Amino acid sequence: MSDERKKHGSIFWTAAALVVFVLYPLSYGPACYLGERTGNPKALSIAVAVCYMPMALVCMSNARVGDAMMKYGNWWIELANK
């Protein structure tokens, strides 16, 4: 395997880790905002539940992470109600 190919592979996996560990959890807040602003229709509720189930499982297994995500989601909901 050439060095150039290894470099492209490491860039890909770094970007994938960024999406999974940073952008995915951060997208939870805007999803809360959207749900609150639209009156939380059933289709949106189901989509959010499915999309964020892995994160919900992590939050249930770690109280600190769960509390932080709850505060983050509530901040977005309060923003939607202003």
C-alpha positions in Angstrom: 0.0 0.0 0.0 1.5 3.3 -1.0 2.0 6.2 1.4 -0.4 8.4 -0.6 -3.2 5.8 -0.2 -2.5 5.5 3.5 -2.8 9.3 3.8 -6.2 9.3 2.1 -7.4 6.5 4.3 -6.4 8.3 7.5 -8.1 11.5 6.3 -11.3 9.5 5.6 -11.3 7.9 9.0 -10.5 11.2 10.8 -13.5 12.8 9.0 -15.7 9.8 9.9 -14.7 10.1 13.5 -15.5 13.8 13.5 -19.0 13.2 12.1 -19.7 10.4 14.6 -18.3 11.9 17.8 -18.9 15.6 17.2 -21.5 16.5 14.5 -23.9 13.7 15.3 -24.5 14.6 18.9 -24.5 18.3 18.1 -27.3 17.7 15.5 -29.6 16.6 18.4 -30.3 20.1 19.5 -31.5 21.4 16.1 -33.7 18.2 15.9 -35.3 19.2 19.3 -35.8 22.7 18.0 -37.4 21.5 14.8 -39.7 19.1 16.7 -40.8 21.9 19.1 -41.4 24.4 16.3 -43.5 22.0 14.2 -45.6 20.8 17.0 -43.8 17.4 17.1 -45.8 15.6 14.4 -45.8 11.8 14.6 -43.6 11.3 11.5 -40.9 13.6 12.9 -41.0 12.0 16.3 -40.5 8.5 14.8 -37.6 9.7 12.6 -35.9 11.4 15.5 -36.4 8.4 17.7 -34.8 6.1 15.1 -32.0 8.5 14.2 -30.9 9.2 17.7 -31.5 5.7 19.3 -27.7 5.0 19.4 -27.1 8.2 21.3 -30.1 7.5 23.6 -28.5 4.2 24.5 -25.3 5.9 25.4 -27.2 8.5 27.4 -29.0 5.8 29.4 -25.8 4.1 30.2 -23.9 7.2 31.3 -25.6 9.6 33.6 -23.2 12.5 33.0 -23.6 12.2 29.2 -27.4 11.9 29.6 -27.6 15.0 31.8 -25.5 17.0 29.4 -27.6 16.0 26.4 -30.8 16.7 28.3 -29.6 20.2 29.1 -28.5 20.7 25.5 -31.8 19.6 24.1 -33.8 21.7 26.6 -31.8 24.7 25.6 -32.8 24.3 22.0 -36.4 23.7 23.0 -36.4 26.9 25.0 -34.9 28.7 22.0 -37.8 27.4 19.9 -40.4 28.8 22.3 -39.0 32.3 22.3 
